[in-house]
């Protein structure tokens, strides 16, 4: 759909890359932080949460 309509004169690949970057660099870490904030603190949950955060930052760094 983006290739045909070309919103704001941007090509589809540029818009797609911007949306993917937004998801990986902003929205996904925000979701993890929000879920951590609302969950009760137990050791296993902290370990799982820490591994999720590390994985997200490594993925964002690779991207």
N, CA, C and O atoms as a Tripos MOL2 file, in Angstrom:
@<TRIPOS>MOLECULE
protein
  252   251    63     0     0
PROTEIN
NO_CHARGES

@<TRIPOS>ATOM
      1 N           0.8310   -1.1880    0.0000 N.3       1 UNK1
      2 CA          0.0000    0.0000    0.0000 C.3       1 UNK1
      3 C           0.8820    1.2620    0.0000 C.2       1 UNK1
      4 O           0.5640    2.2450   -0.6690 O.2       1 UNK1
      5 N           1.9930    1.2240    0.7580 N.am      2 UNK2
      6 CA          2.8760    2.3840    0.7840 C.3       2 UNK2
      7 C           3.5290    2.6500   -0.5710 C.2       2 UNK2
      8 O           3.7550    3.8030   -0.9400 O.2       2 UNK2
      9 N           3.8290    1.5910   -1.3020 N.am      3 UNK3
     10 CA          4.4580    1.7730   -2.6080 C.3       3 UNK3
     11 C           3.5370    2.4850   -3.5880 C.2       3 UNK3
     12 O           3.9970    3.2440   -4.4410 O.2       3 UNK3
     13 N           2.2440    2.2420   -3.4640 N.am      4 UNK4
     14 CA          1.2960    2.8440   -4.4060 C.3       4 UNK4
     15 C           0.9110    4.2660   -4.0090 C.2       4 UNK4
     16 O           0.7840    5.1280   -4.8790 O.2       4 UNK4
     17 N           0.7230    4.5290   -2.7210 N.am      5 UNK5
     18 CA          0.2330    5.8410   -2.3020 C.3       5 UNK5
     19 C           1.3330    6.8650   -2.0880 C.2       5 UNK5
     20 O           1.0970    8.0570   -2.2860 O.2       5 UNK5
     21 N           2.5300    6.4410   -1.6890 N.am      6 UNK6
     22 CA          3.6620    7.3190   -1.4040 C.3       6 UNK6
     23 C           3.2450    8.5110   -0.5280 C.2       6 UNK6
     24 O           3.2190    9.6460   -1.0030 O.2       6 UNK6
     25 N           2.9160    8.2520    0.7640 N.am      7 UNK7
     26 CA          2.4990    9.3440    1.6380 C.3       7 UNK7
     27 C           3.6410   10.3300    1.8880 C.2       7 UNK7
     28 O           4.7720    9.9230    2.1560 O.2       7 UNK7
     29 N           3.3490   11.5880    1.8010 N.am      8 UNK8
     30 CA          4.2980   12.6770    2.0340 C.3       8 UNK8
     31 C           5.5540   12.5730    1.1750 C.2       8 UNK8
     32 O           6.6130   13.0570    1.5740 O.2       8 UNK8
     33 N           5.4540   11.9610    0.0240 N.am      9 UNK9
     34 CA          6.5280   11.8450   -0.9600 C.3       9 UNK9
     35 C           7.7150   11.0180   -0.4580 C.2       9 UNK9
     36 O           8.8180   11.1590   -0.9850 O.2       9 UNK9
     37 N           7.5160   10.1560    0.5530 N.am     10 UNK10
     38 CA          8.5570    9.2340    1.0040 C.3      10 UNK10
     39 C           8.3520    7.9080    0.2970 C.2      10 UNK10
     40 O           7.2240    7.5060    0.0090 O.2      10 UNK10
     41 N           9.4700    7.2300    0.0200 N.am     11 UNK11
     42 CA          9.2850    5.9170   -0.5910 C.3      11 UNK11
     43 C           8.9820    4.8820    0.4980 C.2      11 UNK11
     44 O           9.2290    5.1210    1.6800 O.2      11 UNK11
     45 N           8.4530    3.7520    0.0910 N.am     12 UNK12
     46 CA          7.9670    2.7330    1.0220 C.3      12 UNK12
     47 C           9.0910    2.1640    1.8780 C.2      12 UNK12
     48 O           8.8770    1.8590    3.0510 O.2      12 UNK12
     49 N          10.2650    2.0180    1.3200 N.am     13 UNK13
     50 CA         11.3830    1.4390    2.0730 C.3      13 UNK13
     51 C          11.8150    2.3470    3.2180 C.2      13 UNK13
     52 O          12.1320    1.8590    4.3030 O.2      13 UNK13
     53 N          11.8320    3.6480    2.9970 N.am     14 UNK14
     54 CA         12.2130    4.5950    4.0380 C.3      14 UNK14
     55 C          11.2000    4.5900    5.1780 C.2      14 UNK14
     56 O          11.5770    4.5820    6.3500 O.2      14 UNK14
     57 N           9.9290    4.5950    4.8360 N.am     15 UNK15
     58 CA          8.8740    4.5730    5.8540 C.3      15 UNK15
     59 C           8.9180    3.2700    6.6280 C.2      15 UNK15
     60 O           8.7550    3.2740    7.8480 O.2      15 UNK15
     61 N           9.1320    2.1670    5.9500 N.am     16 UNK16
     62 CA          9.1980    0.8630    6.6060 C.3      16 UNK16
     63 C          10.3700    0.7930    7.5810 C.2      16 UNK16
     64 O          10.2140    0.2940    8.6960 O.2      16 UNK16
     65 N          11.5340    1.2830    7.1800 N.am     17 UNK17
     66 CA         12.7010    1.2850    8.0690 C.3      17 UNK17
     67 C          12.4660    2.1680    9.2900 C.2      17 UNK17
     68 O          12.8880    1.8180   10.3920 O.2      17 UNK17
     69 N          11.8090    3.2890    9.1140 N.am     18 UNK18
     70 CA         11.5260    4.1820   10.2370 C.3      18 UNK18
     71 C          10.5700    3.5260   11.2320 C.2      18 UNK18
     72 O          10.7530    3.6430   12.4430 O.2      18 UNK18
     73 N           9.5600    2.8420   10.7240 N.am     19 UNK19
     74 CA          8.6000    2.1700   11.5950 C.3      19 UNK19
     75 C           9.2670    1.0350   12.3510 C.2      19 UNK19
     76 O           9.0250    0.8710   13.5470 O.2      19 UNK19
     77 N          10.0930    0.2520   11.6890 N.am     20 UNK20
     78 CA         10.7950   -0.8480   12.3410 C.3      20 UNK20
     79 C          11.7530   -0.3250   13.4020 C.2      20 UNK20
     80 O          11.8510   -0.9030   14.4840 O.2      20 UNK20
     81 N          12.4530    0.7490   13.1100 N.am     21 UNK21
     82 CA         13.3520    1.3500   14.0930 C.3      21 UNK21
     83 C          12.5810    1.8460   15.3070 C.2      21 UNK21
     84 O          13.0260    1.6670   16.4410 O.2      21 UNK21
     85 N          11.4450    2.4570   15.0810 N.am     22 UNK22
     86 CA         10.6110    2.9270   16.1830 C.3      22 UNK22
     87 C          10.1900    1.7670   17.0770 C.2      22 UNK22
     88 O          10.2300    1.8740   18.3030 O.2      22 UNK22
     89 N           9.7930    0.6740   16.4710 N.am     23 UNK23
     90 CA          9.3430   -0.4810   17.2490 C.3      23 UNK23
     91 C          10.4810   -1.0660   18.0710 C.2      23 UNK23
     92 O          10.3250   -1.2860   19.2720 O.2      23 UNK23
     93 N          11.6230   -1.3200   17.4420 N.am     24 UNK24
     94 CA         12.7300   -1.9670   18.1370 C.3      24 UNK24
     95 C          13.4320   -1.0650   19.1390 C.2      24 UNK24
     96 O          13.8500   -1.5310   20.1990 O.2      24 UNK24
     97 N          13.5680    0.2050   18.8270 N.am     25 UNK25
     98 CA         14.3570    1.0830   19.6830 C.3      25 UNK25
     99 C          13.5540    1.8180   20.7460 C.2      25 UNK25
    100 O          14.1210    2.2480   21.7500 O.2      25 UNK25
    101 N          12.2420    1.9720   20.5510 N.am     26 UNK26
    102 CA         11.4460    2.7410   21.4970 C.3      26 UNK26
    103 C          10.3260    1.9160   22.1150 C.2      26 UNK26
    104 O          10.2530    1.7890   23.3370 O.2      26 UNK26
    105 N           9.4630    1.3620   21.2920 N.am     27 UNK27
    106 CA          8.2570    0.7240   21.8070 C.3      27 UNK27
    107 C           8.5180   -0.5800   22.5470 C.2      27 UNK27
    108 O           7.9390   -0.8110   23.6080 O.2      27 UNK27
    109 N           9.3790   -1.4360   22.0080 N.am     28 UNK28
    110 CA          9.6610   -2.7070   22.6670 C.3      28 UNK28
    111 C          10.3500   -2.5180   24.0140 C.2      28 UNK28
    112 O           9.9260   -3.1390   24.9890 O.2      28 UNK28
    113 N          11.3960   -1.6890   24.1200 N.am     29 UNK29
    114 CA         11.9690   -1.4480   25.4470 C.3      29 UNK29
    115 C          10.9770   -0.8000   26.4150 C.2      29 UNK29
    116 O          10.9880   -1.1100   27.6060 O.2      29 UNK29
    117 N          10.1340    0.0810   25.9240 N.am     30 UNK30
    118 CA          9.1250    0.6950   26.7890 C.3      30 UNK30
    119 C           8.1370   -0.3440   27.3170 C.2      30 UNK30
    120 O           7.7260   -0.2780   28.4760 O.2      30 UNK30
    121 N           7.7590   -1.2890   26.4850 N.am     31 UNK31
    122 CA          6.8580   -2.3600   26.9120 C.3      31 UNK31
    123 C           7.5050   -3.2250   27.9850 C.2      31 UNK31
    124 O           6.8540   -3.5950   28.9610 O.2      31 UNK31
    125 N           8.7770   -3.5470   27.8090 N.am     32 UNK32
    126 CA          9.4870   -4.3540   28.8070 C.3      32 UNK32
    127 C           9.5950   -3.5990   30.1280 C.2      32 UNK32
    128 O           9.3600   -4.1740   31.1910 O.2      32 UNK32
    129 N           9.9440   -2.3380   30.0690 N.am     33 UNK33
    130 CA         10.0670   -1.5400   31.2940 C.3      33 UNK33
    131 C           8.7190   -1.4180   31.9920 C.2      33 UNK33
    132 O           8.6500   -1.5070   33.2180 O.2      33 UNK33
    133 N           7.6570   -1.2180   31.2380 N.am     34 UNK34
    134 CA          6.3270   -1.1250   31.8410 C.3      34 UNK34
    135 C           5.9310   -2.4350   32.5080 C.2      34 UNK34
    136 O           5.3720   -2.4260   33.6050 O.2      34 UNK34
    137 N           6.2110   -3.5540   31.8630 N.am     35 UNK35
    138 CA          5.8630   -4.8430   32.4620 C.3      35 UNK35
    139 C           6.7020   -5.1160   33.7010 C.2      35 UNK35
    140 O           6.2150   -5.7210   34.6560 O.2      35 UNK35
    141 N           7.9560   -4.6790   33.6970 N.am     36 UNK36
    142 CA          8.7900   -4.8190   34.8910 C.3      36 UNK36
    143 C           8.2670   -3.9700   36.0380 C.2      36 UNK36
    144 O           8.2680   -4.3980   37.1920 O.2      36 UNK36
    145 N           7.8280   -2.7850   35.7180 N.am     37 UNK37
    146 CA          7.3600   -1.8530   36.7350 C.3      37 UNK37
    147 C           6.1040   -2.3800   37.4280 C.2      37 UNK37
    148 O           5.9200   -2.1630   38.6250 O.2      37 UNK37
    149 N           5.2460   -3.0650   36.6880 N.am     38 UNK38
    150 CA          3.9700   -3.5330   37.2340 C.3      38 UNK38
    151 C           4.0270   -4.9130   37.8670 C.2      38 UNK38
    152 O           3.0540   -5.3320   38.4930 O.2      38 UNK38
    153 N           5.1270   -5.6290   37.7280 N.am     39 UNK39
    154 CA          5.1900   -6.9960   38.2560 C.3      39 UNK39
    155 C           5.8200   -7.0160   39.6440 C.2      39 UNK39
    156 O           6.6650   -6.1770   39.9580 O.2      39 UNK39
    157 N           5.4070   -7.9810   40.4790 N.am     40 UNK40
    158 CA          6.0360   -8.1110   41.7940 C.3      40 UNK40
    159 C           7.4730   -8.6050   41.6450 C.2      40 UNK40
    160 O           7.7780   -9.3790   40.7360 O.2      40 UNK40
    161 N           8.3470   -8.1600   42.5310 N.am     41 UNK41
    162 CA          9.7620   -8.4840   42.4130 C.3      41 UNK41
    163 C          10.0770   -9.8170   43.0980 C.2      41 UNK41
    164 O           9.9630   -9.9380   44.3170 O.2      41 UNK41
    165 N          10.4650  -10.7910   42.3220 N.am     42 UNK42
    166 CA         10.9880  -12.0550   42.8140 C.3      42 UNK42
    167 C          12.2730  -12.3280   42.0580 C.2      42 UNK42
    168 O          12.4850  -11.7720   40.9800 O.2      42 UNK42
    169 N          13.1290  -13.1670   42.5990 N.am     43 UNK43
    170 CA         14.4450  -13.3860   42.0000 C.3      43 UNK43
    171 C          14.3450  -13.9190   40.5750 C.2      43 UNK43
    172 O          15.0180  -13.4020   39.6830 O.2      43 UNK43
    173 N          13.5320  -14.9270   40.3410 N.am     44 UNK44
    174 CA         13.4370  -15.5120   38.9990 C.3      44 UNK44
    175 C          12.8650  -14.5060   38.0010 C.2      44 UNK44
    176 O          13.2830  -14.4780   36.8440 O.2      44 UNK44
    177 N          11.9220  -13.6900   38.4370 N.am     45 UNK45
    178 CA         11.3730  -12.6710   37.5420 C.3      45 UNK45
    179 C          12.4190  -11.6170   37.2100 C.2      45 UNK45
    180 O          12.4720  -11.1220   36.0840 O.2      45 UNK45
    181 N          13.2450  -11.2760   38.1820 N.am     46 UNK46
    182 CA         14.3100  -10.3100   37.9190 C.3      46 UNK46
    183 C          15.3240  -10.8760   36.9310 C.2      46 UNK46
    184 O          15.8260  -10.1480   36.0740 O.2      46 UNK46
    185 N          15.6290  -12.1620   37.0430 N.am     47 UNK47
    186 CA         16.5640  -12.7840   36.1130 C.3      47 UNK47
    187 C          15.9830  -12.8290   34.7030 C.2      47 UNK47
    188 O          16.6820  -12.5410   33.7320 O.2      47 UNK47
    189 N          14.7320  -13.1820   34.5930 N.am     48 UNK48
    190 CA         14.0780  -13.2240   33.2780 C.3      48 UNK48
    191 C          14.0150  -11.8210   32.6860 C.2      48 UNK48
    192 O          14.2960  -11.6310   31.5020 O.2      48 UNK48
    193 N          13.6510  -10.8490   33.4980 N.am     49 UNK49
    194 CA         13.5550   -9.4730   33.0220 C.3      49 UNK49
    195 C          14.9160   -8.9420   32.5920 C.2      49 UNK49
    196 O          15.0230   -8.2520   31.5780 O.2      49 UNK49
    197 N          15.9490   -9.2590   33.3540 N.am     50 UNK50
    198 CA         17.2950   -8.8020   32.9990 C.3      50 UNK50
    199 C          17.7390   -9.4140   31.6810 C.2      50 UNK50
    200 O          18.3570   -8.7340   30.8610 O.2      50 UNK50
    201 N          17.4320  -10.6870   31.4660 N.am     51 UNK51
    202 CA         17.8220  -11.3090   30.1990 C.3      51 UNK51
    203 C          17.0390  -10.7100   29.0340 C.2      51 UNK51
    204 O          17.5780  -10.5640   27.9370 O.2      51 UNK51
    205 N          15.7730  -10.3630   29.2620 N.am     52 UNK52
    206 CA         14.9890   -9.7130   28.1990 C.3      52 UNK52
    207 C          15.5740   -8.3540   27.8530 C.2      52 UNK52
    208 O          15.6930   -8.0140   26.6760 O.2      52 UNK52
    209 N          15.9390   -7.5770   28.8550 N.am     53 UNK53
    210 CA         16.4890   -6.2430   28.6070 C.3      53 UNK53
    211 C          17.8110   -6.3450   27.8590 C.2      53 UNK53
    212 O          18.0450   -5.5970   26.9100 O.2      53 UNK53
    213 N          18.6770   -7.2630   28.2780 N.am     54 UNK54
    214 CA         19.9550   -7.4400   27.5960 C.3      54 UNK54
    215 C          19.7280   -7.8510   26.1420 C.2      54 UNK54
    216 O          20.3860   -7.3400   25.2370 O.2      54 UNK54
    217 N          18.7990   -8.7690   25.9270 N.am     55 UNK55
    218 CA         18.5010   -9.2150   24.5640 C.3      55 UNK55
    219 C          17.9880   -8.0730   23.6970 C.2      55 UNK55
    220 O          18.3770   -7.9510   22.5360 O.2      55 UNK55
    221 N          17.1210   -7.2410   24.2520 N.am     56 UNK56
    222 CA         16.5870   -6.1040   23.4960 C.3      56 UNK56
    223 C          17.6870   -5.1330   23.1180 C.2      56 UNK56
    224 O          17.7280   -4.6570   21.9830 O.2      56 UNK56
    225 N          18.5920   -4.8270   24.0650 N.am     57 UNK57
    226 CA         19.6440   -3.8780   23.7600 C.3      57 UNK57
    227 C          20.6570   -4.4460   22.7740 C.2      57 UNK57
    228 O          21.1820   -3.7110   21.9370 O.2      57 UNK57
    229 N          20.9350   -5.7360   22.8610 N.am     58 UNK58
    230 CA         21.8390   -6.3450   21.8770 C.3      58 UNK58
    231 C          21.1980   -6.3110   20.4970 C.2      58 UNK58
    232 O          21.8620   -5.9840   19.5130 O.2      58 UNK58
    233 N          19.9150   -6.6440   20.4150 N.am     59 UNK59
    234 CA         19.2090   -6.6110   19.1440 C.3      59 UNK59
    235 C          19.1750   -5.1980   18.5620 C.2      59 UNK59
    236 O          19.3970   -5.0060   17.3660 O.2      59 UNK59
    237 N          18.8960   -4.2170   19.4130 N.am     60 UNK60
    238 CA         18.8740   -2.8250   18.9540 C.3      60 UNK60
    239 C          20.2490   -2.4000   18.4840 C.2      60 UNK60
    240 O          20.3670   -1.6530   17.5120 O.2      60 UNK60
    241 N          21.2960   -2.8640   19.1600 N.am     61 UNK61
    242 CA         22.6530   -2.5270   18.7450 C.3      61 UNK61
    243 C          23.0230   -3.1370   17.3990 C.2      61 UNK61
    244 O          23.7140   -2.5180   16.5890 O.2      61 UNK61
    245 N          22.5540   -4.3550   17.1750 N.am     62 UNK62
    246 CA         22.8450   -5.0190   15.8990 C.3      62 UNK62
    247 C          22.1020   -4.3320   14.7520 C.2      62 UNK62
    248 O          22.6350   -4.1730   13.6540 O.2      62 UNK62
    249 N          20.8700   -3.9330   15.0300 N.am     63 UNK63
    250 CA         20.0670   -3.2610   13.9900 C.3      63 UNK63
    251 C          20.6850   -1.9290   13.6610 C.2      63 UNK63
    252 O          20.1690   -1.2020   12.8120 O.2      63 UNK63
@<TRIPOS>BOND
     1     1     2 1
     2     2     3 1
     3     3     4 2
     4     3     5 am
     5     5     6 1
     6     6     7 1
     7     7     8 2
     8     7     9 am
     9     9    10 1
    10    10    11 1
    11    11    12 2
    12    11    13 am
    13    13    14 1
    14    14    15 1
    15    15    16 2
    16    15    17 am
    17    17    18 1
    18    18    19 1
    19    19    20 2
    20    19    21 am
    21    21    22 1
    22    22    23 1
    23    23    24 2
    24    23    25 am
    25    25    26 1
    26    26    27 1
    27    27    28 2
    28    27    29 am
    29    29    30 1
    30    30    31 1
    31    31    32 2
    32    31    33 am
    33    33    34 1
    34    34    35 1
    35    35    36 2
    36    35    37 am
    37    37    38 1
    38    38    39 1
    39    39    40 2
    40    39    41 am
    41    41    42 1
    42    42    43 1
    43    43    44 2
    44    43    45 am
    45    45    46 1
    46    46    47 1
    47    47    48 2
    48    47    49 am
    49    49    50 1
    50    50    51 1
    51    51    52 2
    52    51    53 am
    53    53    54 1
    54    54    55 1
    55    55    56 2
    56    55    57 am
    57    57    58 1
    58    58    59 1
    59    59    60 2
    60    59    61 am
    61    61    62 1
    62    62    63 1
    63    63    64 2
    64    63    65 am
    65    65    66 1
    66    66    67 1
    67    67    68 2
    68    67    69 am
    69    69    70 1
    70    70    71 1
    71    71    72 2
    72    71    73 am
    73    73    74 1
    74    74    75 1
    75    75    76 2
    76    75    77 am
    77    77    78 1
    78    78    79 1
    79    79    80 2
    80    79    81 am
    81    81    82 1
    82    82    83 1
    83    83    84 2
    84    83    85 am
    85    85    86 1
    86    86    87 1
    87    87    88 2
    88    87    89 am
    89    89    90 1
    90    90    91 1
    91    91    92 2
    92    91    93 am
    93    93    94 1
    94    94    95 1
    95    95    96 2
    96    95    97 am
    97    97    98 1
    98    98    99 1
    99    99   100 2
   100    99   101 am
   101   101   102 1
   102   102   103 1
   103   103   104 2
   104   103   105 am
   105   105   106 1
   106   106   107 1
   107   107   108 2
   108   107   109 am
   109   109   110 1
   110   110   111 1
   111   111   112 2
   112   111   113 am
   113   113   114 1
   114   114   115 1
   115   115   116 2
   116   115   117 am
   117   117   118 1
   118   118   119 1
   119   119   120 2
   120   119   121 am
   121   121   122 1
   122   122   123 1
   123   123   124 2
   124   123   125 am
   125   125   126 1
   126   126   127 1
   127   127   128 2
   128   127   129 am
   129   129   130 1
   130   130   131 1
   131   131   132 2
   132   131   133 am
   133   133   134 1
   134   134   135 1
   135   135   136 2
   136   135   137 am
   137   137   138 1
   138   138   139 1
   139   139   140 2
   140   139   141 am
   141   141   142 1
   142   142   143 1
   143   143   144 2
   144   143   145 am
   145   145   146 1
   146   146   147 1
   147   147   148 2
   148   147   149 am
   149   149   150 1
   150   150   151 1
   151   151   152 2
   152   151   153 am
   153   153   154 1
   154   154   155 1
   155   155   156 2
   156   155   157 am
   157   157   158 1
   158   158   159 1
   159   159   160 2
   160   159   161 am
   161   161   162 1
   162   162   163 1
   163   163   164 2
   164   163   165 am
   165   165   166 1
   166   166   167 1
   167   167   168 2
   168   167   169 am
   169   169   170 1
   170   170   171 1
   171   171   172 2
   172   171   173 am
   173   173   174 1
   174   174   175 1
   175   175   176 2
   176   175   177 am
   177   177   178 1
   178   178   179 1
   179   179   180 2
   180   179   181 am
   181   181   182 1
   182   182   183 1
   183   183   184 2
   184   183   185 am
   185   185   186 1
   186   186   187 1
   187   187   188 2
   188   187   189 am
   189   189   190 1
   190   190   191 1
   191   191   192 2
   192   191   193 am
   193   193   194 1
   194   194   195 1
   195   195   196 2
   196   195   197 am
   197   197   198 1
   198   198   199 1
   199   199   200 2
   200   199   201 am
   201   201   202 1
   202   202   203 1
   203   203   204 2
   204   203   205 am
   205   205   206 1
   206   206   207 1
   207   207   208 2
   208   207   209 am
   209   209   210 1
   210   210   211 1
   211   211   212 2
   212   211   213 am
   213   213   214 1
   214   214   215 1
   215   215   216 2
   216   215   217 am
   217   217   218 1
   218   218   219 1
   219   219   220 2
   220   219   221 am
   221   221   222 1
   222   222   223 1
   223   223   224 2
   224   223   225 am
   225   225   226 1
   226   226   227 1
   227   227   228 2
   228   227   229 am
   229   229   230 1
   230   230   231 1
   231   231   232 2
   232   231   233 am
   233   233   234 1
   234   234   235 1
   235   235   236 2
   236   235   237 am
   237   237   238 1
   238   238   239 1
   239   239   240 2
   240   239   241 am
   241   241   242 1
   242   242   243 1
   243   243   244 2
   244   243   245 am
   245   245   246 1
   246   246   247 1
   247   247   248 2
   248   247   249 am
   249   249   250 1
   250   250   251 1
   251   251   252 2
@<TRIPOS>SUBSTRUCTURE
     1 UNK1         2 RESIDUE 1 A UNK
     2 UNK2         6 RESIDUE 1 A UNK
     3 UNK3        10 RESIDUE 1 A UNK
     4 UNK4        14 RESIDUE 1 A UNK
     5 UNK5        18 RESIDUE 1 A UNK
     6 UNK6        22 RESIDUE 1 A UNK
     7 UNK7        26 RESIDUE 1 A UNK
     8 UNK8        30 RESIDUE 1 A UNK
     9 UNK9        34 RESIDUE 1 A UNK
    10 UNK10       38 RESIDUE 1 A UNK
    11 UNK11       42 RESIDUE 1 A UNK
    12 UNK12       46 RESIDUE 1 A UNK
    13 UNK13       50 RESIDUE 1 A UNK
    14 UNK14       54 RESIDUE 1 A UNK
    15 UNK15       58 RESIDUE 1 A UNK
    16 UNK16       62 RESIDUE 1 A UNK
    17 UNK17       66 RESIDUE 1 A UNK
    18 UNK18       70 RESIDUE 1 A UNK
    19 UNK19       74 RESIDUE 1 A UNK
    20 UNK20       78 RESIDUE 1 A UNK
    21 UNK21       82 RESIDUE 1 A UNK
    22 UNK22       86 RESIDUE 1 A UNK
    23 UNK23       90 RESIDUE 1 A UNK
    24 UNK24       94 RESIDUE 1 A UNK
    25 UNK25       98 RESIDUE 1 A UNK
    26 UNK26      102 RESIDUE 1 A UNK
    27 UNK27      106 RESIDUE 1 A UNK
    28 UNK28      110 RESIDUE 1 A UNK
    29 UNK29      114 RESIDUE 1 A UNK
    30 UNK30      118 RESIDUE 1 A UNK
    31 UNK31      122 RESIDUE 1 A UNK
    32 UNK32      126 RESIDUE 1 A UNK
    33 UNK33      130 RESIDUE 1 A UNK
    34 UNK34      134 RESIDUE 1 A UNK
    35 UNK35      138 RESIDUE 1 A UNK
    36 UNK36      142 RESIDUE 1 A UNK
    37 UNK37      146 RESIDUE 1 A UNK
    38 UNK38      150 RESIDUE 1 A UNK
    39 UNK39      154 RESIDUE 1 A UNK
    40 UNK40      158 RESIDUE 1 A UNK
    41 UNK41      162 RESIDUE 1 A UNK
    42 UNK42      166 RESIDUE 1 A UNK
    43 UNK43      170 RESIDUE 1 A UNK
    44 UNK44      174 RESIDUE 1 A UNK
    45 UNK45      178 RESIDUE 1 A UNK
    46 UNK46      182 RESIDUE 1 A UNK
    47 UNK47      186 RESIDUE 1 A UNK
    48 UNK48      190 RESIDUE 1 A UNK
    49 UNK49      194 RESIDUE 1 A UNK
    50 UNK50      198 RESIDUE 1 A UNK
    51 UNK51      202 RESIDUE 1 A UNK
    52 UNK52      206 RESIDUE 1 A UNK
    53 UNK53      210 RESIDUE 1 A UNK
    54 UNK54      214 RESIDUE 1 A UNK
    55 UNK55      218 RESIDUE 1 A UNK
    56 UNK56      222 RESIDUE 1 A UNK
    57 UNK57      226 RESIDUE 1 A UNK
    58 UNK58      230 RESIDUE 1 A UNK
    59 UNK59      234 RESIDUE 1 A UNK
    60 UNK60      238 RESIDUE 1 A UNK
    61 UNK61      242 RESIDUE 1 A UNK
    62 UNK62      246 RESIDUE 1 A UNK
    63 UNK63      250 RESIDUE 1 A UNK
